[in-house]
Amino acid sequence: MNITDRDITPKELQDIYDDFKKIEIRDGVPDSPQVRHQFIAEESGAVIGFASGLTNHALKIHK
């Protein structure tokens, strides 16, 4: 196994998503849309941090 520090290609990312979908179908997980959550940390008007992620089968949070 090799671990490298590089950006994942769009094709590699799609392959990963396709594999997750196959596993969900195999396991009988109902289809659900993805929800993106994003947060930024700011200090004195400058962005000093960022986090982003996707959830599946999550409760929708109302703001």
N, C-alpha and C positions, 0 to 999 in steps of 0.2 A: 504494500500500500504506500502511495506517495501522497503527502499533504503539501499543497502548494498555495501560495498567497497570490491569487489572481481573481479577476472578476469572472463570475459565471456567465457563460454565453446564453443568449435567449433560447437557443435550442436545448441546452442542458437544463435550463430552468423548466422549460415546457415538458421535457422528458420526466423530470421529477414530479411535476404536477400530474402528469398522466399516470405515473406509477401510484401516486396517492389515490387518484380516482379509481384505479383498478382494485386497490385494496379495499376502499370503501364499498364498492359494488360487491366484491367477494364476501365482505363481512356483513352485508345488508344494512349499511349505514344510509339513512335517507339523504337525498340530495339537499344541499343547503347553500345559499349564496355566501361568498366570503365577505367579511367586513374588515376594512382597513382601519387601524387605529394609529394615530400619529401624535407625537408629543414633542415639543421643543423646550429647551431650557434657555432662558434669556437673562442677560445681566447687562444693565446700562444700555439697553437697546440692541445689544449684539447677541446673536445666537451662539451659545457655547456648548450645546449638546442637542442630540436628536435621536429619537427612537421611533421605529415604525414596525408594524407587524400585522399579519392577517390572522383572523380567527374564523373558524368554521363552526357551525352548530352552536353559536353563542347567543345568549340573550341580548337583545338590542338595548343599549343604554340610551335613555332620552336625556338630552341636555336642556 
